[in-house]
Amino acid sequence: SALSDAVVVVEAPLRSGSIATANLALEHGRDLYAAPSSVQSDIGRGTNRLIRDGAGVVLGVEDLLASLPRASKRHASTSKIETHHLIDPLSPTEERILEYLTTNSQALPEELYA
């Protein structure tokens, strides 16, 4: 959270690393957003509680773009924004990992280092 402008929690149980990261983001003065989950889902209770406690609601990338000042400036300066324009170019290692993951959806972490 110290390196980012904001933290988005997509799914998290009440006690999780994602909730710990969300708390650190707030301690560092970062914006916090969460995607709502089903009230019947244990794995989404943490994100729902974050929203209840004041985190911004993110239903899609447009919600996030509208909320972040830097992204909003980019959005206003282009007629049509593509999500990949907001991301720095990938390193060769990141490109290999992304290519591997998109072709092997059940990849194990140790396979990424092969």
C-alpha positions in Angstrom: 0.0 0.0 0.0 2.9 2.4 0.5 3.7 2.4 -3.2 0.2 2.8 -4.5 -2.3 5.7 -4.7 -5.2 3.4 -3.7 -5.9 -0.2 -2.7 -8.7 -2.2 -4.2 -9.9 -5.4 -2.3 -11.8 -7.7 -4.5 -12.6 -10.5 -2.2 -11.6 -11.2 1.4 -12.8 -13.0 4.5 -12.9 -11.1 7.8 -9.4 -12.2 8.8 -7.1 -12.2 5.9 -4.0 -10.7 4.4 -6.2 -8.5 2.2 -7.8 -7.0 5.2 -4.4 -6.4 6.8 -3.3 -4.6 3.6 -6.5 -2.6 3.6 -5.8 -1.5 7.2 -2.2 -0.5 6.3 -3.5 1.5 3.3 -5.7 3.5 5.6 -2.8 4.0 8.0 -0.7 5.4 5.1 -3.6 7.7 4.0 -4.3 5.8 0.8 -7.8 5.6 -0.7 -9.5 2.2 -0.1 -12.0 0.6 -2.4 -13.8 -2.8 -2.2 -15.9 -4.9 -4.5 -19.1 -6.0 -2.9 -19.8 -9.7 -2.4 -22.8 -11.9 -1.7 -23.9 -11.5 1.9 -24.1 -15.3 2.0 -20.4 -15.7 1.1 -17.9 -16.1 4.0 -15.0 -15.2 1.6 -16.7 -11.8 0.9 -17.5 -10.7 4.4 -14.3 -8.7 4.7 -15.0 -6.7 1.6 -18.6 -6.1 2.6 -17.4 -4.9 6.1 -14.9 -2.5 4.4 -17.7 -1.0 2.4 -19.9 -0.7 5.5 -17.0 1.1 7.3 -16.6 3.6 4.5 -14.5 2.1 1.7 -15.4 3.2 -1.8 -17.5 0.7 -3.9 -15.9 -0.6 -7.1 -18.2 -2.4 -9.5 -15.8 -2.1 -12.5 -12.8 -0.3 -13.9 -14.9 2.8 -14.7 -15.7 3.3 -11.0 -12.0 3.2 -10.1 -11.1 5.6 -13.0 -13.7 8.0 -11.9 -12.4 8.0 -8.3 -8.7 8.3 -8.8 -7.5 11.8 -9.6 -4.5 10.8 -11.7 -6.5 8.3 -13.7 -9.3 10.8 -14.1 -6.9 13.3 -15.7 -5.8 10.7 -18.1 -9.4 9.7 -18.8 -10.3 13.3 -19.5 -7.4 13.8 -21.9 -8.3 10.8 -24.1 -11.5 10.3 -26.0 -11.5 6.6 -25.4 -9.4 5.0 -22.6 -8.1 1.5 -22.7 -7.2 -0.2 -19.3 -3.8 -1.3 -20.6 -2.8 2.4 -21.1 -2.9 2.9 -17.3 -0.4 0.1 -16.7 3.4 0.5 -17.1 4.9 -1.8 -19.8 5.6 -5.3 -18.5 9.2 -6.5 -18.0 10.3 -9.6 -20.0 9.8 -11.8 -16.9 6.3 -10.4 -16.3 5.5 -10.9 -20.0 6.5 -14.6 -19.7 4.4 -15.1 -16.5 1.4 -13.4 -18.1 1.7 -15.5 -21.2 2.1 -18.7 -19.1 -0.9 -17.9 -16.9 -3.2 -17.1 -19.8 -2.4 -20.4 -21.5 -2.3 -22.5 -18.2 -5.2 -21.3 -16.0 -4.4 -24.0 -13.4 -0.7 -23.1 -13.1 1.0 -23.8 -9.8 3.4 -21.1 -8.4 6.5 -23.3 -8.7 5.8 -23.8 -12.4 6.2 -20.0 -12.9 9.9 -20.2 -11.9 10.8 -23.1 -14.3 
